[in-house]
Amino acid sequence: MSTENQYIVSARKYRPQTFESVVGQHHVTNTLENAIAQDHLAQALLFCGPRGVGKTTCARILAKKINEHYGGENEDYSLNIFELDAASNNSVDDIRSLIEQVRFAPQVGKFKVYIIDEVHMLSQAAFNAFLKTLEEPPKHAIFILATTEKHKIIPTILSRCQIFDFKRITVDDIAKHLAWVAEQENITANPDALHLIAQKADGALRDSLSIFDRIASFSDGEISYESVLENLNILDYDYYFRAVDNVMAGDVQQSLLLFREVLDKGFDGHMFLTGLASHFRDLLVGKDPATLELLEVGESIRAKYVEQSAKCSLPFLIQALKVVTEADEKFKASHNQRLHVEVALLRLVQLVAYADEKKNDGADNVKLPPQPQATASARQQDVVVEVQPRKSAPVSSPIDKSQPETQKENLKEELKKSAETKTPSREPITEKGQVRQSGRRGNRLKGFSLKDLDNQPEEAETESTEEAGEIRDTSGLPQEYFSEHELKEVWDSYLKKIEHKKSIFNTLSRHRPTLVDKTTLELQLDNKTQEGYLQSGRADLMAYLRTELKNFKIDLKTTITEKEEVKTLYTPEEKYKHMVEKNPVLAEFRRKLDLDLE
């Protein structure tokens, strides 16, 4: 291959020669241009930031710009610019040689510019040798230091430099620059493909140009979305869109088959999990126009995100992100990693199924039907019928509007008497006939107190103690989901409420309930005495739990794990009896010898 036709990679061929052509670092280039124009340029500058974002390029442009500004544009200032790679010249001798050169003034122009790349690689002795010169350099010397790891530079060097932080270049800026390079090279490039390359580069323009050259060679001058996916071993967005569609449809079979398809294409489960987490994040930011700009994808794929995010509720996306990130954290520790990912997919399907169940039950937004003032007493009677204890006398059904007026009046009187002698209403009625509501988590139905139990018949207290406070008909009442953490919070708040009731407080503070299923709680007690304390305050406890957790299906089951009591022997008589039980010969021995126990 002749030298004239030698191929030059895009990263070198299209390296910026002016500040205007530097991509994505306007905050640095504008500052440097203004400093030169106003003669406010420092003699020691530190350029720091990730790889491939333009630190060395800006240093070279600045060195050239300084000499042109002070000495004219037609001169050759190459002898005034010195570059030192500290990665390979990091000894104290290399720095001393540099310091010797600094003493001499330039033959052409006004300044000598020394660019030290990868300065963090200098040894401790080299840093110390460089300190004095960096603090008080000659008037004709300007030092530009560049590094990717600012934290490795000693503070005494940092304090002597004017620091410029280079940022990662955005995906949009990289994609636009790649489109310009493709135009210069007469290469046809799909915009979505360029966005994919930009994302893979992770903010480094040099990396993106290297990937661009590779794919241009692979695809013979026509960069398509498919060629980028194949060459970079990236999982297509379409898989994640299909995965979420299957989850939203509750289709377990297709979700598992899709994951098998991903594995068959050579991708591992961890890559799928991390990609799915990013996909849920993009759906989350795509729900609001204010955050839509955070989607770093092409226009056609952005439209897909907006369309799919409209089908997903915000609570589902948040819970889905939690499920996938937890699976990602535990992936490497799993022995069966394929099953681990499949379980995560099943949990996502379960989230949708549970959300649909809540929606069908109407538990998300429980509203009590409006009751006119004139029917307040009738409403109170209806509630009494719903919470009637099992052992109480039967009560007539609620008022039927088809009955004659006289029958209605008789039934009202009968219900009124029943309300005065039987279990009080679980829903306190105000003078205006409205249900009084309160609660920790929004408007809730207020439970009745222990004082209400005083009006119950004695047989209901002895025979139906466990059912006290139970609500038979929970239709129309809240049945919201609650977690173990929420149950613990409510339990602790109830303990604070009953601190003055020592017996039940001690019982409930020493034992904590466990959540068996969505609505069943299990409480383990030590003995029957503790169970008695619990039953005495069960009604108030259940009303409080149901009200605060907003779930009137909650049931509390108790189990007793009574331990065998070990009796302590105190008196000589007790000790003697215990010994005789083990060895009856001792009794005969005592009788024959006429021994006393004292």
RODO-2510 file (C-alpha; in nm, 4 decimals, decimal comma):
residues 598
     n   res          X          Y          Z
     1     m     0,0000     0,0000     0,0000
     2     s     0,1428     0,3369    -0,0997
     3     t     0,1802     0,6150     0,1538
     4     e    -0,0503     0,8436    -0,0458
     5     n    -0,3449     0,6029    -0,0201
     6     q    -0,2816     0,4906     0,3374
     7     y    -0,6016     0,4661     0,5361
     8     i    -0,6401     0,7055     0,8307
     9     v    -0,8890     0,6229     1,1037
    10     s    -1,1703     0,8723     1,1557
    11     a    -1,0551     0,9617     1,5075
    12     r    -0,7326     1,1028     1,3589
    13     k    -0,8670     1,2194     1,0247
    14     y    -1,1434     1,4283     1,1794
    15     r    -0,9614     1,5431     1,4930
    16     p    -1,0768     1,9032     1,5563
    17     q    -0,8319     2,1762     1,4602
    18     t    -1,0255     2,4689     1,6071
    19     f    -1,2279     2,5261     1,9206
    20     e    -1,5425     2,5630     1,7077
    21     s    -1,5148     2,2044     1,5832
    22     v    -1,4737     2,0509     1,9312
    23     v    -1,7836     1,8471     2,0110
    24     g    -1,9750     1,8791     2,3393
    25     q    -1,7216     2,0853     2,5416
    26     h    -1,8444     2,4404     2,4807
    27     h    -1,8136     2,5316     2,8488
    28     v    -1,4368     2,4704     2,8242
    29     t    -1,3652     2,6077     2,4751
    30     n    -1,5587     2,9309     2,5331
    31     t    -1,3725     2,9917     2,8598
    32     l    -1,0325     2,9358     2,6979
    33     e    -1,1104     3,1619     2,4004
    34     n    -1,2233     3,4426     2,6306
    35     a    -0,9148     3,3987     2,8509
    36     i    -0,6861     3,4383     2,5489
    37     a    -0,8768     3,7382     2,4180
    38     q    -0,8661     3,9108     2,7578
    39     d    -0,5058     3,8082     2,8454
    40     h    -0,6327     3,6220     3,1534
    41     l    -0,4803     3,2855     3,0733
    42     a    -0,3217     3,0985     3,3665
    43     q     0,0293     2,9555     3,3340
    44     a    -0,0741     2,6119     3,4693
    45     l    -0,3940     2,4414     3,3514
    46     l    -0,5308     2,0960     3,4300
    47     f    -0,7684     1,9250     3,1844
    48     c    -0,9443     1,6299     3,3480
    49     g    -1,2298     1,4052     3,2388
    50     p    -1,3133     1,0633     3,0842
    51     r    -1,1181     0,9202     2,7940
    52     g    -1,1927     1,0298     2,4409
    53     v    -1,3731     1,3553     2,5220
    54     g    -1,1152     1,5991     2,3788
    55     k    -0,8637     1,6855     2,6520
    56     t    -0,5448     1,6428     2,4463
    57     t    -0,7136     1,7907     2,1389
    58     c    -0,8104     2,1054     2,3291
    59     a    -0,4574     2,1278     2,4740
    60     r    -0,3048     2,1245     2,1234
    61     i    -0,5556     2,3770     1,9892
    62     l    -0,4904     2,6034     2,2893
    63     a    -0,1118     2,5814     2,2426
    64     k    -0,1461     2,6780     1,8771
    65     k    -0,3990     2,9516     1,9557
    66     i    -0,1733     3,1105     2,2191
    67     n     0,1219     3,1493     1,9822
    68     e    -0,0962     3,2732     1,6967
    69     h    -0,2610     3,5316     1,9204
    70     y     0,0671     3,6780     2,0438
    71     g     0,2950     3,6219     1,7441
    72     g     0,0925     3,6146     1,4208
    73     e    -0,0658     3,3349     1,2170
    74     n     0,1948     3,2973     0,9414
    75     e     0,4768     3,1689     1,1617
    76     d     0,5628     2,8063     1,2394
    77     y     0,5267     2,7537     1,6130
    78     s     0,5770     2,3793     1,6204
    79     l     0,9092     2,4228     1,8061
    80     n     0,7266     2,6123     2,0822
    81     i     0,5002     2,3176     2,1686
    82     f     0,6381     2,0248     2,3705
    83     e     0,4411     1,7086     2,4504
    84     l     0,5374     1,4628     2,7217
    85     d     0,3604     1,1307     2,7764
    86     a     0,3815     1,0792     3,1512
    87     a     0,2688     0,7183     3,1177
    88     s     0,6089     0,6233     2,9714
    89     n     0,8197     0,9184     3,0949
    90     n     0,7249     0,9289     3,4596
    91     s     1,0605     0,9288     3,6376
    92     v     1,2180     1,2181     3,8211
    93     d     1,4940     1,2384     3,5547
    94     d     1,2331     1,2988     3,2824
    95     i     1,0867     1,5883     3,4793
    96     r     1,4299     1,7359     3,5514
    97     s     1,5078     1,7262     3,1783
    98     l     1,1822     1,9111     3,1127
    99     i     1,2648     2,1736     3,3762
   100     e     1,6031     2,2333     3,2093
   101     q     1,4267     2,3123     2,8808
   102     v     1,1825     2,5489     3,0493
   103     r     1,4652     2,7912     3,1346
   104     f     1,5204     2,8901     2,7697
   105     a     1,2918     3,1467     2,6049
   106     p     1,1328     3,0712     2,2640
   107     q     1,3127     3,1850     1,9489
   108     v     0,9829     3,2550     1,7703
   109     g     0,6701     3,3865     1,9384
   110     k     0,6106     3,4705     2,2992
   111     f     0,5293     3,1433     2,4782
   112     k     0,6488     2,7873     2,5073
   113     v     0,3634     2,5486     2,5838
   114     y     0,4340     2,2168     2,7617
   115     i     0,1588     1,9520     2,7349
   116     i     0,1960     1,6650     2,9853
   117     d    -0,0524     1,3892     2,9069
   118     e    -0,1613     1,1275     3,1653
   119     v     0,0027     1,3380     3,4360
   120     h    -0,1363     1,1179     3,7137
   121     m     0,1198     0,8525     3,6108
   122     l     0,4124     1,0615     3,7383
   123     s     0,5961     0,9168     4,0366
   124     q     0,5907     1,0846     4,3770
   125     a     0,9502     1,2046     4,3302
   126     a     0,8656     1,3462     3,9866
   127     f     0,5685     1,5354     4,1305
   128     n     0,7877     1,6837     4,4031
   129     a     1,0542     1,7875     4,1509
   130     f     0,7874     1,9554     3,9382
   131     l     0,6239     2,1520     4,2219
   132     k     0,8511     2,4565     4,2367
   133     t     0,8587     2,5116     3,8606
   134     l     0,4797     2,4737     3,8398
   135     e     0,4266     2,7261     4,1173
   136     e     0,6629     2,9915     3,9789
   137     p     0,7147     2,9179     3,6072
   138     p     0,9108     3,1543     3,3798
   139     k     0,7016     3,4208     3,2055
   140     h     0,7364     3,2469     2,8709
   141     a     0,6215     2,9010     2,9931
   142     i     0,2632     2,7640     3,0055
   143     f     0,1914     2,4138     3,1338
   144     i    -0,1164     2,2155     3,0249
   145     l    -0,1665     1,8931     3,2196
   146     a    -0,4180     1,6288     3,1081
   147     t    -0,5485     1,3314     3,3080
   148     t    -0,8354     1,0875     3,3291
   149     e    -0,7886     1,0347     3,7052
   150     k    -0,7768     1,3650     3,8881
   151     h    -0,8027     1,1962     4,2291
   152     k    -0,4540     1,0453     4,1814
   153     i    -0,2861     1,3841     4,1523
   154     i    -0,1421     1,5186     4,4774
   155     p    -0,3239     1,8203     4,6261
   156     t    -0,0156     2,0425     4,6056
   157     i    -0,0249     2,0083     4,2241
   158     l    -0,4022     2,0641     4,2059
   159     s    -0,3781     2,3839     4,4095
   160     r    -0,1290     2,5305     4,1587
   161     c    -0,3473     2,4666     3,8505
   162     q    -0,6588     2,6150     3,6970
   163     i    -0,8831     2,3085     3,6622
   164     f    -1,1136     2,2430     3,3644
   165     d    -1,3517     1,9472     3,3957
   166     f    -1,4446     1,7850     3,0647
   167     k    -1,7800     1,6067     3,0637
   168     r    -1,9013     1,2995     2,8832
   169     i    -2,0390     1,3883     2,5413
   170     t    -2,4138     1,3371     2,5079
   171     v    -2,5603     1,0688     2,2832
   172     d    -2,7277     1,3287     2,0611
   173     d    -2,4024     1,5228     2,0096
   174     i    -2,2123     1,2060     1,9218
   175     a    -2,4878     1,0896     1,6843
   176     k    -2,4861     1,4268     1,5053
   177     h    -2,1070     1,4178     1,4701
   178     l    -2,1197     1,0620     1,3339
   179     a    -2,3824     1,1686     1,0818
   180     w    -2,1496     1,4470     0,9677
   181     v    -1,8564     1,2050     0,9363
   182     a    -2,0761     0,9621     0,7390
   183     e    -2,1681     1,2438     0,5043
   184     q    -1,8008     1,3323     0,4537
   185     e    -1,7174     0,9665     0,3812
   186     n    -2,0206     0,9139     0,1511
   187     i    -2,1557     0,6439     0,3833
   188     t    -2,5289     0,5778     0,4185
   189     a    -2,6152     0,5543     0,7877
   190     n    -2,9460     0,4881     0,9629
   191     p    -3,0127     0,7493     1,2401
   192     d    -3,1194     0,4796     1,4891
   193     a    -2,7990     0,2894     1,4113
   194     l    -2,5896     0,5993     1,4868
   195     h    -2,7758     0,6473     1,8168
   196     l    -2,6952     0,2873     1,9041
   197     i    -2,3242     0,3460     1,8329
   198     a    -2,3349     0,6634     2,0417
   199     q    -2,4885     0,4778     2,3357
   200     k    -2,2263     0,2025     2,3116
   201     a    -1,9469     0,4646     2,3174
   202     d    -2,0594     0,5780     2,6662
   203     g    -1,9809     0,9465     2,6162
   204     a    -1,6418     0,9008     2,4434
   205     l    -1,6302     1,0490     2,0922
   206     r    -1,3065     0,8683     2,0042
   207     d    -1,4637     0,5319     2,0921
   208     s    -1,7700     0,6102     1,8800
   209     l    -1,5509     0,6920     1,5773
   210     s    -1,3611     0,3641     1,6224
   211     i    -1,6896     0,1713     1,6324
   212     f    -1,8126     0,3689     1,3309
   213     d    -1,5059     0,2710     1,1252
   214     r    -1,5442    -0,0950     1,2192
   215     i    -1,9111    -0,1156     1,1249
   216     a    -1,8552     0,0831     0,8047
   217     s    -1,6047    -0,1822     0,6982
   218     f    -1,8355    -0,4634     0,8107
   219     s    -2,1406    -0,3317     0,6237
   220     d    -1,9528    -0,2214     0,3105
   221     g    -2,0313     0,1491     0,3409
   222     e    -2,3989     0,1174     0,4411
   223     i    -2,4572     0,1279     0,8165
   224     s    -2,7958    -0,0222     0,9063
   225     y    -2,9599    -0,0817     1,2411
   226     e    -2,9305    -0,4581     1,1976
   227     s    -2,5593    -0,4438     1,1121
   228     v    -2,4889    -0,2468     1,4308
   229     l    -2,6824    -0,4995     1,6413
   230     e    -2,4976    -0,7901     1,4844
   231     n    -2,1520    -0,6335     1,5047
   232     l    -2,1745    -0,4932     1,8573
   233     n    -2,3572    -0,7934     2,0069
   234     i    -2,6387    -0,5715     2,1364
   235     l    -2,9858    -0,6983     2,2194
   236     d    -3,2467    -0,5284     2,0015
   237     y    -3,4938    -0,2858     2,1588
   238     d    -3,7696    -0,4975     2,0044
   239     y    -3,7042    -0,7810     2,2517
   240     y    -3,7690    -0,5523     2,5466
   241     f    -4,0829    -0,4065     2,3906
   242     r    -4,2114    -0,7599     2,3309
   243     a    -4,1158    -0,8651     2,6839
   244     v    -4,3168    -0,5812     2,8383
   245     d    -4,6115    -0,6484     2,6053
   246     n    -4,6147    -1,0132     2,7193
   247     v    -4,5969    -0,9092     3,0846
   248     m    -4,8795    -0,6557     3,0465
   249     a    -5,0914    -0,9239     2,8768
   250     g    -5,0224    -1,1658     3,1643
   251     d    -4,8818    -1,4170     2,9130
   252     v    -4,6457    -1,6393     3,1120
   253     q    -4,5776    -1,8802     2,8259
   254     q    -4,4709    -1,6130     2,5755
   255     s    -4,2566    -1,4403     2,8388
   256     l    -4,0597    -1,7598     2,8996
   257     l    -4,0352    -1,8407     2,5286
   258     l    -3,9038    -1,4923     2,4559
   259     f    -3,6302    -1,5354     2,7154
   260     r    -3,5348    -1,8689     2,5592
   261     e    -3,5107    -1,6928     2,2215
   262     v    -3,2734    -1,4388     2,3784
   263     l    -3,0550    -1,7191     2,5166
   264     d    -3,0551    -1,9000     2,1816
   265     k    -2,9128    -1,5894     2,0151
   266     g    -2,6094    -1,6079     2,2440
   267     f    -2,6995    -1,3406     2,4997
   268     d    -2,6744    -1,4197     2,8694
   269     g    -2,9430    -1,3636     3,1300
   270     h    -2,7545    -1,0856     3,3062
   271     m    -2,7430    -0,8758     2,9891
   272     f    -3,1158    -0,9312     2,9440
   273     l    -3,1883    -0,8229     3,3031
   274     t    -2,9796    -0,5060     3,2829
   275     g    -3,1342    -0,4190     2,9480
   276     l    -3,4842    -0,4803     3,0834
   277     a    -3,4141    -0,2543     3,3810
   278     s    -3,2983     0,0219     3,1447
   279     h    -3,6108    -0,0359     2,9366
   280     f    -3,8411     0,0103     3,2375
   281     r    -3,6457     0,3247     3,3277
   282     d    -3,6981     0,4615     2,9770
   283     l    -4,0692     0,3801     2,9953
   284     l    -4,0844     0,5666     3,3256
   285     v    -3,9252     0,8842     3,1873
   286     g    -4,1333     0,8506     2,8713
   287     k    -4,4608     0,8929     3,0587
   288     d    -4,4103     1,2662     3,1135
   289     p    -4,3249     1,5217     2,8415
   290     a    -4,1040     1,7011     3,0954
   291     t    -3,8721     1,3966     3,1243
   292     l    -3,9024     1,2799     2,7644
   293     e    -3,5734     1,4483     2,6766
   294     l    -3,3964     1,1961     2,9036
   295     l    -3,4653     0,9302     2,6391
   296     e    -3,1371     0,9043     2,4469
   297     v    -3,2733     0,7150     2,1467
   298     g    -3,3748     0,7890     1,7898
   299     e    -3,7073     0,9455     1,6999
   300     s    -3,8749     0,6248     1,5757
   301     i    -3,7779     0,4294     1,8897
   302     r    -3,8767     0,7242     2,1094
   303     a    -4,2266     0,7083     1,9612
   304     k    -4,2433     0,3388     2,0576
   305     y    -4,1441     0,4212     2,4153
   306     v    -4,4133     0,6887     2,4415
   307     e    -4,6749     0,4483     2,3030
   308     q    -4,5879     0,1625     2,5377
   309     s    -4,5449     0,3828     2,8458
   310     a    -4,9035     0,5019     2,8005
   311     k    -5,0173     0,1396     2,8554
   312     c    -4,8240     0,1017     3,1820
   313     s    -4,9277     0,2600     3,5107
   314     l    -4,6743     0,4514     3,7156
   315     p    -4,6997     0,2178     4,0228
   316     f    -4,6417    -0,0847     3,7968
   317     l    -4,3284     0,0671     3,6407
   318     i    -4,1854     0,1520     3,9825
   319     q    -4,2537    -0,1973     4,1186
   320     a    -4,1201    -0,3554     3,7981
   321     l    -3,7972    -0,1579     3,8310
   322     k    -3,7653    -0,2813     4,1883
   323     v    -3,8191    -0,6454     4,0855
   324     v    -3,5679    -0,6335     3,7981
   325     t    -3,2966    -0,4472     3,9914
   326     e    -3,3262    -0,6932     4,2815
   327     a    -3,2904    -0,9799     4,0341
   328     d    -2,9878    -0,8070     3,8813
   329     e    -2,8191    -0,7738     4,2217
   330     k    -2,8711    -1,1413     4,3085
   331     f    -2,7969    -1,2823     3,9620
   332     k    -2,4318    -1,3751     4,0162
   333     a    -2,5056    -1,5473     4,3479
   334     s    -2,7769    -1,7653     4,1912
   335     h    -2,6912    -2,1298     4,1194
   336     n    -2,9562    -2,1606     3,8470
   337     q    -2,9290    -1,8283     3,6671
   338     r    -3,1786    -1,9109     3,3936
   339     l    -3,4438    -1,9981     3,6514
   340     h    -3,3530    -1,6798     3,8402
   341     v    -3,4414    -1,4639     3,5373
   342     e    -3,7571    -1,6657     3,4662
   343     v    -3,8760    -1,6138     3,8239
   344     a    -3,8227    -1,2394     3,7806
   345     l    -4,0427    -1,2472     3,4686
   346     l    -4,3105    -1,4392     3,6589
   347     r    -4,3022    -1,1789     3,9365
   348     l    -4,3571    -0,9081     3,6754
   349     v    -4,6604    -1,0949     3,5419
   350     q    -4,7853    -1,1319     3,8989
   351     l    -4,7620    -0,7545     3,9467
   352     v    -4,9977    -0,7008     3,6544
   353     a    -5,2348    -0,9739     3,7733
   354     y    -5,2497    -0,8248     4,1219
   355     a    -5,3103    -0,4753     3,9833
   356     d    -5,5998    -0,6107     3,7730
   357     e    -5,7403    -0,7900     4,0776
   358     k    -5,7370    -0,4696     4,2816
   359     k    -5,8977    -0,2838     3,9946
   360     n    -6,1780    -0,5405     3,9662
   361     d    -6,2347    -0,5408     4,3407
   362     g    -6,2582    -0,1623     4,3425
   363     a    -6,0084    -0,1461     4,6283
   364     d    -5,8119     0,1387     4,4798
   365     n    -6,0824     0,3990     4,5290
   366     v    -6,3446     0,3004     4,7845
   367     k    -6,6320     0,5444     4,8007
   368     l    -6,9298     0,5156     5,0326
   369     p    -7,2658     0,5796     4,8658
   370     p    -7,4076     0,9213     4,9583
   371     q    -7,6778     0,9063     5,2236
   372     p    -7,9411     1,1788     5,2593
   373     q    -8,0008     1,3191     5,6051
   374     a    -8,3527     1,1760     5,6179
   375     t    -8,2258     0,8164     5,5891
   376     a    -7,9533     0,8384     5,8526
   377     s    -8,1326     0,6050     6,0911
   378     a    -8,2037     0,3594     5,8141
   379     r    -7,8332     0,3547     5,7212
   380     q    -7,7397     0,2918     6,0811
   381     q    -7,9814    -0,0004     6,0909
   382     d    -7,8326    -0,1464     5,7720
   383     v    -7,4848    -0,1441     5,9252
   384     v    -7,6084    -0,3163     6,2403
   385     v    -7,7430    -0,5988     6,0277
   386     e    -7,4085    -0,6411     5,8510
   387     v    -7,2001    -0,6844     6,1673
   388     q    -7,4439    -0,8950     6,3673
   389     p    -7,2579    -1,1492     6,5902
   390     r    -7,3112    -1,5162     6,5117
   391     k    -7,4728    -1,6031     6,8455
   392     s    -7,7108    -1,3085     6,8534
   393     a    -8,0769    -1,3296     6,7680
   394     p    -8,1714    -1,3130     6,3986
   395     v    -8,2617    -0,9712     6,2664
   396     s    -8,4838    -0,8874     5,9764
   397     s    -8,3297    -0,7962     5,6430
   398     p    -8,2703    -0,4328     5,5439
   399     i    -8,5614    -0,2169     5,4331
   400     d    -8,7106    -0,3146     5,1013
   401     k    -8,8493    -0,0170     4,9098
   402     s    -9,1241    -0,2322     4,7607
   403     q    -9,2849    -0,2914     5,1044
   404     p    -9,5843    -0,0858     5,2167
   405     e    -9,5134     0,2129     5,4377
   406     t    -9,6592     0,0487     5,7495
   407     q    -9,4345    -0,2544     5,7134
   408     k    -9,1365    -0,0267     5,6664
   409     e    -9,2155     0,1634     5,9855
   410     n    -9,2555    -0,1601     6,1846
   411     l    -8,9268    -0,2905     6,0498
   412     k    -8,7537     0,0367     6,1403
   413     e    -8,8739     0,0084     6,4998
   414     e    -8,7590    -0,3534     6,5205
   415     l    -8,4134    -0,2654     6,3835
   416     k    -8,3877     0,0301     6,6204
   417     k    -8,4530    -0,1920     6,9235
   418     s    -8,2047    -0,4460     6,7948
   419     a    -7,9416    -0,1730     6,7557
   420     e    -7,9916    -0,0610     7,1156
   421     t    -7,9432    -0,4113     7,2595
   422     k    -7,7079    -0,5775     7,0112
   423     t    -7,3648    -0,5004     6,8719
   424     p    -7,3202    -0,1323     6,7939
   425     s    -7,2524    -0,0097     6,4431
   426     r    -6,8963    -0,0357     6,3185
   427     e    -6,9432     0,2938     6,1330
   428     p    -7,0155     0,5835     6,3728
   429     i    -7,2957     0,8064     6,2451
   430     t    -7,2949     1,1824     6,2902
   431     e    -7,6012     1,3896     6,3561
   432     k    -7,6343     1,4533     5,9840
   433     g    -7,6345     1,0830     5,9035
   434     q    -7,2855     1,0820     5,7523
   435     v    -7,0184     0,8247     5,8206
   436     r    -6,7341     0,9726     6,0241
   437     q    -6,3970     0,8971     5,8557
   438     s    -6,0392     0,9273     5,9691
   439     g    -5,7120     0,7377     5,9406
   440     r    -5,3390     0,7427     5,8943
   441     r    -5,3455     0,6640     5,5199
   442     g    -5,6160     0,8960     5,3869
   443     n    -5,9884     0,8831     5,4581
   444     r    -6,0702     0,5584     5,6366
   445     l    -6,3553     0,4022     5,8273
   446     k    -6,3036     0,4585     6,1993
   447     g    -6,3249     0,1422     6,4077
   448     f    -6,5251     0,1116     6,7269
   449     s    -6,3613     0,1076     7,0712
   450     l    -6,3710    -0,1324     7,3654
   451     k    -6,6455     0,0757     7,5250
   452     d    -6,8813    -0,0391     7,2504
   453     l    -6,8442    -0,4006     7,3657
   454     d    -7,0112    -0,3185     7,6974
   455     n    -7,3483    -0,3071     7,5199
   456     q    -7,3165    -0,6628     7,3846
   457     p    -7,5028    -0,9535     7,5522
   458     e    -7,3046    -1,1625     7,7972
   459     e    -7,3467    -1,4786     7,5919
   460     a    -7,1872    -1,3044     7,2931
   461     e    -6,8838    -1,2190     7,5051
   462     t    -6,8330    -1,5733     7,6322
   463     e    -6,9284    -1,7754     7,3280
   464     s    -6,8235    -1,5469     7,0427
   465     t    -6,5217    -1,3702     7,1853
   466     e    -6,3097    -1,4488     6,8826
   467     e    -6,5701    -1,3052     6,6464
   468     a    -6,5938    -0,9780     6,8402
   469     g    -6,5128    -0,6969     6,6065
   470     e    -6,5428    -0,9184     6,2981
   471     i    -6,7241    -0,7754     5,9951
   472     r    -6,9147    -1,0362     5,7992
   473     d    -6,9928    -0,8491     5,4793
   474     t    -6,6811    -0,6685     5,3543
   475     s    -6,8202    -0,5794     5,0136
   476     g    -6,7748    -0,2101     4,9475
   477     l    -6,5182    -0,1789     5,2268
   478     p    -6,1464    -0,1172     5,1655
   479     q    -5,9326    -0,4214     5,0864
   480     e    -5,5991    -0,2659     5,0000
   481     y    -5,2684    -0,4517     4,9798
   482     f    -5,0247    -0,3929     5,2662
   483     s    -4,6663    -0,5004     5,3247
   484     e    -4,4842    -0,6459     5,6265
   485     h    -4,3221    -0,3072     5,6813
   486     e    -4,6593    -0,1289     5,6916
   487     l    -4,7956    -0,3939     5,9295
   488     k    -4,4988    -0,3359     6,1637
   489     e    -4,5575     0,0413     6,1615
   490     v    -4,9273     0,0048     6,2441
   491     w    -4,8526    -0,2547     6,5154
   492     d    -4,6014    -0,0200     6,6808
   493     s    -4,8435     0,2737     6,6664
   494     y    -5,1113     0,0582     6,8332
   495     l    -4,8676    -0,0349     7,1125
   496     k    -4,8148     0,3342     7,1842
   497     k    -5,1902     0,3753     7,2041
   498     i    -5,2342     0,1010     7,4699
   499     e    -4,9241     0,1642     7,6834
   500     h    -5,1464     0,2283     7,9876
   501     k    -5,3056    -0,1193     7,9571
   502     k    -5,0173    -0,3179     8,0966
   503     s    -5,1448    -0,6740     8,0483
   504     i    -5,2308    -0,6592     7,6782
   505     f    -4,9445    -0,4166     7,6093
   506     n    -4,6892    -0,6632     7,7507
   507     t    -4,8452    -0,9456     7,5505
   508     l    -4,8486    -0,7619     7,2179
   509     s    -4,5071    -0,5986     7,2624
   510     r    -4,3360    -0,9369     7,3223
   511     h    -4,4997    -1,1036     7,0234
   512     r    -4,5199    -0,9776     6,6652
   513     p    -4,7617    -1,1034     6,3990
   514     t    -4,6422    -1,2593     6,0751
   515     l    -4,8159    -1,2169     5,7406
   516     v    -4,9306    -1,5643     5,6296
   517     d    -5,1056    -1,4436     5,3146
   518     k    -5,2557    -1,1191     5,1864
   519     t    -5,5085    -1,0873     5,4698
   520     t    -5,4223    -1,3488     5,7352
   521     l    -5,2007    -1,2638     6,0311
   522     e    -5,0575    -1,5237     6,2697
   523     l    -4,9582    -1,4423     6,6287
   524     q    -4,7728    -1,6940     6,8449
   525     l    -4,8381    -1,6715     7,2202
   526     d    -4,6710    -1,8494     7,5107
   527     n    -4,9740    -1,9580     7,7146
   528     k    -5,3485    -1,9367     7,7686
   529     t    -5,3103    -1,6361     7,9975
   530     q    -5,1664    -1,4282     7,7161
   531     e    -5,4463    -1,5491     7,4885
   532     g    -5,6976    -1,4236     7,7449
   533     y    -5,5342    -1,0807     7,7521
   534     l    -5,5464    -1,0724     7,3726
   535     q    -5,9127    -1,1694     7,3557
   536     s    -6,0031    -0,8927     7,5997
   537     g    -5,8742    -0,6326     7,3569
   538     r    -5,9147    -0,8204     7,0282
   539     a    -6,2057    -0,6098     6,9039
   540     d    -6,0189    -0,2815     6,9422
   541     l    -5,7002    -0,4312     6,7944
   542     m    -5,8754    -0,5690     6,4838
   543     a    -6,0669    -0,2472     6,4265
   544     y    -5,7424    -0,0492     6,4499
   545     l    -5,5508    -0,2802     6,2121
   546     r    -5,8280    -0,2842     5,9536
   547     t    -5,8746     0,0901     5,9694
   548     e    -5,5071     0,1859     5,9498
   549     l    -5,4112    -0,0775     5,6900
   550     k    -5,7316    -0,0062     5,4955
   551     n    -5,8168    -0,3729     5,4554
   552     f    -6,1335    -0,5068     5,6215
   553     k    -6,0573    -0,8677     5,5277
   554     i    -5,7736    -0,8914     5,7796
   555     d    -5,8020    -1,1929     6,0106
   556     l    -5,5838    -1,2694     6,3142
   557     k    -5,5090    -1,6287     6,4108
   558     t    -5,3332    -1,7220     6,7353
   559     t    -5,1260    -2,0267     6,8230
   560     i    -4,9965    -2,1210     7,1666
   561     t    -4,6474    -2,2606     7,2087
   562     e    -4,6684    -2,3258     7,5844
   563     k    -4,3355    -2,4234     7,7305
   564     e    -4,2956    -2,6908     7,9960
   565     e    -4,2510    -2,5181     8,3276
   566     v    -3,9536    -2,6281     8,5381
   567     k    -4,0487    -2,6127     8,9016
   568     t    -3,7773    -2,4836     9,1318
   569     l    -3,7274    -2,6775     9,4559
   570     y    -3,6940    -2,4477     9,7542
   571     t    -3,7798    -2,6310    10,0836
   572     p    -3,6175    -2,9519    10,2192
   573     e    -3,9587    -3,1219    10,1981
   574     e    -3,9894    -3,0434     9,8271
   575     k    -3,6368    -3,1642     9,7604
   576     y    -3,7024    -3,4863     9,9555
   577     k    -4,0218    -3,5614     9,7630
   578     h    -3,8425    -3,5014     9,4356
   579     m    -3,5639    -3,7451     9,5343
   580     v    -3,8129    -4,0104     9,6494
   581     e    -3,9929    -3,9906     9,3138
   582     k    -3,6685    -4,0807     9,1434
   583     n    -3,5555    -4,3416     9,4039
   584     p    -3,8268    -4,4838     9,6374
   585     v    -3,5595    -4,6700     9,8419
   586     l    -3,4758    -4,3370    10,0111
   587     a    -3,8127    -4,3386    10,1921
   588     e    -3,7427    -4,6825    10,3425
   589     f    -3,3900    -4,5761    10,4314
   590     r    -3,5218    -4,2676    10,6144
   591     r    -3,7850    -4,4700    10,8043
   592     k    -3,5359    -4,7278    10,9294
   593     l    -3,2824    -4,4671    11,0431
   594     d    -3,5505    -4,2311    11,1752
   595     l    -3,3982    -3,9322    10,9965
   596     d    -3,5284    -3,5750    10,9960
   597     l    -3,5350    -3,3400    10,6960
   598     e    -3,3946    -3,0382    10,8798
***
